[in-house]
Amino acid sequence: MSEKKKWWIRFLGKIAVATAVSFTVAVTSLSISGIWYGDSQTINSSMYALEGKGVGYDTIFQWLGASFLISLVSIIIHADYVKGRMLAFWRYVLNILLIVLIVTIFSFLYGWFPLDSAEMWIEFLVCFGICFGACFALSFLLTSIRLKAEKGKYDQLLEEYKKNMDIPLEDEDREEEAWKI
């Protein structure tokens, strides 16, 4: 198989996994919010058309489309090509802005929130902020743990390499070696 085909398979796999995760979170959040106040929001939002008795098929497919676009944008923004050209902070800012833009477009197209209701949009932004903050914190924690483990592994490999190649140890390493005698 050619490298180009392998790249496309990996890329499509990333999109599929990211879409599945995003869609699962979206439908779970939608279901929970529907249980809490779906019956009172039937006038304001097409997402709660079933009056707290579930989520309509059309809404589920709308969220699947939004999840796909959000995943595609996120994968492109965090691709190696973009990583080398944009600071991580700005990638995250751009990612957040594009997610809000996608939700705004879907909201406009499918009547998720009334466009003239500041209260509904503030609630959406607060919920989005809380969810994003929690996901970011979890992602940061897991990434830190992974990087710490990788650093330990690479430090050990570097030590072994230096010993095998008879490379003089750094001052700090020499001090540690002196105590081992």
LINJORA-V873757 format. One record per residue. N is the residue number from 0. RES is the residue in one small letter. OMEGA is omega in degrees with one decimal (NA if undefined). Layout:
n-><N,N>
res-><RES,RES>
omega-><OMEGA,OMEGA>
//
This chain:
n-><0,1,2,3,4,5,6,7,8,9,10,11,12,13,14,15,16,17,18,19,20,21,22,23,24,25,26,27,28,29,30,31,32,33,34,35,36,37,38,39,40,41,42,43,44,45,46,47,48,49,50,51,52,53,54,55,56,57,58,59,60,61,62,63,64,65,66,67,68,69,70,71,72,73,74,75,76,77,78,79,80,81,82,83,84,85,86,87,88,89,90,91,92,93,94,95,96,97,98,99,100,101,102,103,104,105,106,107,108,109,110,111,112,113,114,115,116,117,118,119,120,121,122,123,124,125,126,127,128,129,130,131,132,133,134,135,136,137,138,139,140,141,142,143,144,145,146,147,148,149,150,151,152,153,154,155,156,157,158,159,160,161,162,163,164,165,166,167,168,169,170,171,172,173,174,175,176,177,178,179,180>
res-><m,s,e,k,k,k,w,w,i,r,f,l,g,k,i,a,v,a,t,a,v,s,f,t,v,a,v,t,s,l,s,i,s,g,i,w,y,g,d,s,q,t,i,n,s,s,m,y,a,l,e,g,k,g,v,g,y,d,t,i,f,q,w,l,g,a,s,f,l,i,s,l,v,s,i,i,i,h,a,d,y,v,k,g,r,m,l,a,f,w,r,y,v,l,n,i,l,l,i,v,l,i,v,t,i,f,s,f,l,y,g,w,f,p,l,d,s,a,e,m,w,i,e,f,l,v,c,f,g,i,c,f,g,a,c,f,a,l,s,f,l,l,t,s,i,r,l,k,a,e,k,g,k,y,d,q,l,l,e,e,y,k,k,n,m,d,i,p,l,e,d,e,d,r,e,e,e,a,w,k,i>
omega-><-177.5,179.9,-179.8,178.5,177.9,179.0,-179.7,178.8,177.7,-179.5,179.2,175.9,177.4,179.5,-179.1,-179.3,-179.2,177.9,179.7,179.6,-178.9,-179.7,178.8,178.6,-178.4,-178.0,176.7,178.4,178.9,179.3,179.6,179.7,176.8,177.2,-176.3,-175.2,-179.6,-178.3,179.2,-175.7,-176.9,179.7,-173.9,-170.6,176.6,-179.3,-175.5,-176.9,-178.4,174.1,175.4,-178.6,179.2,-179.8,-178.1,178.8,-178.9,178.1,178.9,179.6,175.0,178.9,175.0,177.2,178.7,179.2,178.0,-179.2,178.2,179.4,179.5,179.6,-178.5,-179.8,179.2,-178.7,-177.5,176.8,-179.0,-179.1,-178.2,-179.1,-178.4,-175.4,-175.9,177.1,-178.2,-179.8,-177.8,174.7,179.0,178.2,178.8,179.0,179.3,-179.3,179.3,176.1,178.1,178.1,179.4,179.1,178.1,179.3,178.6,178.0,178.4,-177.5,-171.4,176.2,179.8,177.3,173.6,-175.4,-177.7,-178.7,179.7,-178.7,179.9,-179.2,176.6,177.1,178.2,-177.9,177.4,178.9,178.5,179.8,179.0,-179.8,179.9,179.2,179.2,179.3,178.9,179.9,178.4,178.6,179.4,179.3,-179.3,178.4,178.6,178.7,-179.7,-179.0,178.4,178.6,178.9,180.0,178.5,-179.7,-179.0,175.5,179.5,178.2,178.8,177.4,-179.3,179.3,-179.8,179.8,-179.6,-177.2,-177.7,176.2,-180.0,179.5,176.9,-177.4,-178.7,179.4,179.6,-179.6,178.5,179.3,-179.3,-179.6,-179.3,-176.6,NA>
//
